[in-house]
Amino acid sequence: MIGLLQRVSSASVVVDGVTIGAIDAGLMVLVCAERNDTEKDADALLTKLLGYRVFADDAGKMNRSVTDTQGALLLVPQFTLAADTKSGTRPSFTPAAAPADGLRLFNYFVEQARLKHPTVQTGQFGADMKVSLTNDGPVTFWLQTNAK
């Protein structure tokens, strides 16, 4: 699985003109399931995400996680992260999980996140989403459970 995390001061997701998820300070994470990913991959990504130190401590060093800061999470499904862009000028989405598997794993990821973290908002799988964010830093990291 892939997670593209961005440290934000705010972020939101709008579908059909309605805000369906919004957070203040925390992490906005684009989440993608790849072919052959399992719940074990989702668990590994979530563990890494919750412990990833991207927030400043008192000395200004990135030594605190979203768990340490009690920041919010906005989890947004985005299959395009799995695109193969090695050749040509049109991406191939062959590496992405099939839609049914992607939905199942995204829902599982969200359920597990809600069990382990107090503030979790989401986007909507398969919807045309308008995502807005204010990246704080900017700080952006790519996390991947099974680099292919």
C-alpha positions as CSV (number, residue, x, y, z in Angstrom):
1,M,0.0,0.0,0.0
2,I,1.0,3.6,-0.6
3,G,0.4,6.6,1.6
4,L,1.4,10.1,0.5
5,L,1.2,12.1,3.6
6,Q,1.3,15.8,3.9
7,R,1.6,17.8,7.2
8,V,-1.3,20.3,7.0
9,S,-2.6,23.2,9.0
10,S,-6.0,22.4,7.4
11,A,-7.5,20.2,4.7
12,S,-10.9,19.2,3.4
13,V,-12.7,17.1,0.8
14,V,-15.8,18.2,-1.1
15,V,-18.1,15.9,-3.1
16,D,-20.9,17.4,-5.1
17,G,-20.6,20.7,-3.3
18,V,-20.7,19.2,0.2
19,T,-17.8,19.0,2.5
20,I,-17.6,15.4,3.6
21,G,-14.3,15.5,5.5
22,A,-12.3,18.3,7.1
23,I,-9.5,18.7,9.6
24,D,-7.4,21.3,11.2
25,A,-3.7,20.6,12.1
26,G,-2.6,17.0,11.3
27,L,-2.0,14.8,8.3
28,M,-3.8,14.6,5.0
29,V,-3.0,11.2,3.5
30,L,-3.7,10.0,0.0
31,V,-4.1,6.2,0.3
32,C,-3.7,3.7,-2.4
33,A,-4.0,-0.1,-2.5
34,E,-1.8,-1.9,-5.0
35,R,-2.4,-5.3,-6.6
36,N,-1.8,-8.2,-4.2
37,D,-2.0,-5.9,-1.1
38,T,-3.6,-7.4,2.0
39,E,-4.9,-6.3,5.4
40,K,-1.4,-7.0,6.6
41,D,-0.1,-4.3,4.2
42,A,-2.8,-1.9,5.4
43,D,-1.8,-2.5,9.1
44,A,1.9,-1.9,8.3
45,L,1.1,1.3,6.5
46,L,-1.1,2.5,9.3
47,T,1.5,1.7,12.0
48,K,4.2,3.5,10.1
49,L,1.9,6.5,9.4
50,L,0.8,6.9,13.1
51,G,4.4,6.8,14.3
52,Y,6.1,8.8,11.5
53,R,7.8,11.8,13.1
54,V,7.0,14.8,10.9
55,F,6.0,17.4,13.6
56,A,8.4,19.6,15.4
57,D,9.5,19.1,19.0
58,D,10.4,22.0,21.3
59,A,13.8,22.2,19.6
60,G,12.3,22.5,16.1
61,K,13.3,19.0,15.0
62,M,10.9,16.6,13.4
63,N,10.6,14.3,16.4
64,R,6.9,14.1,17.0
65,S,4.2,11.9,15.3
66,V,0.6,12.7,14.6
67,T,-0.1,10.4,17.6
68,D,2.2,12.5,19.8
69,T,0.6,15.8,18.8
70,Q,-2.9,14.4,18.7
71,G,-3.3,15.9,15.3
72,A,-6.2,14.9,13.0
73,L,-6.1,12.5,10.0
74,L,-7.8,13.1,6.7
75,L,-7.6,9.8,4.7
76,V,-8.4,10.2,1.0
77,P,-8.5,7.2,-1.4
78,Q,-6.4,7.8,-4.6
79,F,-5.6,4.9,-6.9
80,T,-3.5,7.1,-9.2
81,L,-0.6,6.8,-6.8
82,A,0.0,3.3,-8.1
83,A,0.4,4.5,-11.7
84,D,3.2,3.1,-13.8
85,T,4.8,6.2,-15.4
86,K,8.0,4.6,-16.6
87,S,7.3,4.8,-20.3
88,G,5.2,6.8,-22.7
89,T,3.1,9.9,-21.9
90,R,0.0,8.1,-20.5
91,P,0.1,6.4,-17.1
92,S,-0.8,2.7,-16.7
93,F,-2.9,1.8,-13.7
94,T,-2.1,-1.9,-13.9
95,P,-0.3,-1.8,-10.6
96,A,-3.4,-0.5,-8.7
97,A,-5.6,-2.9,-6.9
98,A,-8.9,-3.8,-8.6
99,P,-11.7,-1.4,-7.6
100,A,-13.4,-3.9,-5.3
101,D,-10.1,-4.8,-3.5
102,G,-9.2,-1.1,-3.3
103,L,-12.5,-0.2,-1.7
104,R,-12.2,-3.1,0.8
105,L,-8.7,-2.2,1.8
106,F,-9.4,1.5,2.1
107,N,-12.4,0.8,4.3
108,Y,-10.3,-1.6,6.4
109,F,-7.6,1.0,6.7
110,V,-10.1,3.7,7.8
111,E,-11.7,1.3,10.4
112,Q,-8.3,0.4,11.9
113,A,-7.3,4.1,11.9
114,R,-10.5,5.0,13.9
115,L,-9.7,2.3,16.4
116,K,-6.2,3.6,17.0
117,H,-6.6,7.4,16.5
118,P,-9.1,9.9,18.0
119,T,-9.8,12.1,14.9
120,V,-10.2,10.5,11.5
121,Q,-12.0,12.0,8.6
122,T,-12.2,10.6,5.0
123,G,-12.8,11.2,1.4
124,Q,-15.1,9.0,-0.6
125,F,-13.9,6.0,-2.6
126,G,-14.7,6.4,-6.3
127,A,-16.1,9.9,-6.1
128,D,-15.0,13.0,-7.9
129,M,-13.4,14.8,-4.9
130,K,-12.2,18.3,-4.6
131,V,-9.3,18.2,-2.1
132,S,-8.0,21.4,-0.6
133,L,-5.2,21.7,1.9
134,T,-2.7,24.0,3.4
135,N,0.6,22.1,3.5
136,D,2.5,23.1,6.6
137,G,6.2,23.4,5.7
138,P,5.8,22.2,3.1
139,V,6.2,18.7,4.4
140,T,5.3,15.7,2.2
141,F,6.4,12.0,2.5
142,W,5.8,8.9,0.4
143,L,5.3,5.7,2.4
144,Q,5.0,2.4,0.7
145,T,4.7,-1.1,2.3
146,N,6.0,-3.2,-0.6
147,A,8.1,-1.0,-2.9
148,K,7.9,-2.8,-6.2
